[in-house]
Amino acid sequence: MSHIFWVIICTSGALLLFLSLIAYLILSDNKKKNKKQKNTENTAKARKFDNDLNKMIAAASDLKYSDHDLKELVKLFVQTHKLGSKTSKELDEKTKNKLEFVSALAANPKASPQTVSFLNQELKKISASYKKEIDAYEQMGLAKRKIKEEK
């Protein structure tokens, strides 16, 4: 009798272990699908904006985008547009256009101070030689924002 009891206990334990393993695999597969969907959504959001600098500047000043969208735009800008190294005191046209993005974003009332600050900090990390210019263009944008708000 004790021999049959142990066989039943071992069989039920093995069956329980087997069913637990199957349940775990099903649940973990579902989590992987959710992560893939989130990654796909993030990629789709990043694709909402074009890499073209002029289009990015227009989007930065567009009031239809939320602060979250503008933060995604900032991340894309930082990834795709570098200011380079400073060679003279005069700014070339390319650099002025890139800094115009900073001004456009800072002038947008929907851009939170955290988003503007994030752009400022990221650009300063990448292009430390342009710190004064980055701050100046940010201040110009904030002044434009203040003028818009007063109207």
N, C-alpha and C positions, 0 to 999 in steps of 0.2 A: 504494500500500500504506500509506503513512503517513497518507493521508487517511482511510482506513477505520479505522485504528488510533485516530485522534483522535475519530472519531464514536463508536466503541465506548467509549472512556474517558469522554467527555462523557455519553453515555447511561447508563453504569453509575454515574457520579457523581451524576447527577440522580435516578436510581432510588434510590440509597443515601440521598440527602438527603430524598427523599419518604418512604421507609420510616422514617427517623429521626424525621421530623416526626410521622408517624402514631403511632409508639411513644411519643413524648413526650406527645402529646395523650391517649393512653389512660392512661398512668401518672399524669399530672397530674389527670385526671378522677377517678381512683381516690382520690387524696389528698384531693380536695375532698369526696368522699363520706365519708371517714373523719373529716374535720373536722366535717362536718354531724352525723355520728353522735355525736361527742363533745359537741357543743353540745347536742344533744337529751338526752343522758345527764345533763349538768350541769343543764339545765332541769328534768328529771325529779327530780333530787336536791333541787333548790331547792323543788320543789312538794311534797316529802315533808312539809314543815312548813307549818302554817297561819300566817297573819299575825296571828291573834288573840293578844293579849298573854298572856292566861291560859294558852292552849294552849302558847305558846312557853315560858313559865315551867315548865309541867309537863314539857315535852320537855327543857328544860335540866337538870332534876333526875332525869330518867329514866335508869336505868342500862343500858337496852337499846341506847342509841345509842353508837357509837364516837366517838373523839376527832375523826375526820374529819367525821362527821355533825354533831357539836357545833360544829365550826368553820364548817360551812355554815349552821347555825342562827344563829351569831353574825353572819355576813355578812348574812343576811336580817334579823336584828334591827336591825343598824346602818342598813340601807337603809330599813326601814319605820317605825322608832320613834325619834323625836327627843326629847331631853329638854327642848328649848326654852331660853329664857333665864331666868335666876334673877331673880325679882322680890322675894323676901323671904327671910329666914333660915329660915322654916318651909317645909317641903316639902309641896306639895299631894299629894292621893291619887294622881293620875295619875303624877306623877314617882316617888313611892314605889313604885308597882307596877312601873314601868320599871326602877328600881334593884333591885327584888327579883329581876329576871332576872339581874343581875350576881351577886347572892348565891347564887341557885340554881345558876348555872353553876360558880361557884367551889367550891360544896359538893359538886359531882359528882366522885367519884373518877376517873371515866373522862376528865374534861377535863384535858388536859395543861397545864402551866404556860404554855406558849407560847400556847395558845388563850385562857386567862384573861387573859394579858397583852395579847394582840391586842385583845380586847374592851375592856379598860381603856384602851389607847392610842387606839383608834378613838373611843370615847365622849368622851375628853378632847379630841380634835381637834374634834369636833362641838360639844361643850358644855363649854367651858373653865371656865365659871362654877361647874360642879358637880364640880370636881376632888376636893375633900375628901370629898364625899358618895360619889362613885364608889369612891374608895379605902376608905372606911368600909364600904360594902356588900360590897366584895371581901373585906376582912378578916373580916367577919361570916361570909361563905360559907366562907372558908378555915378559920375556927374550927369551923364546923359539920362540915366535912370531917374535921378532925383528931379531933373527938369520935366521928364514925362509925368512923374507922379504929381508934381505941383500943378500941372495943367488941368 
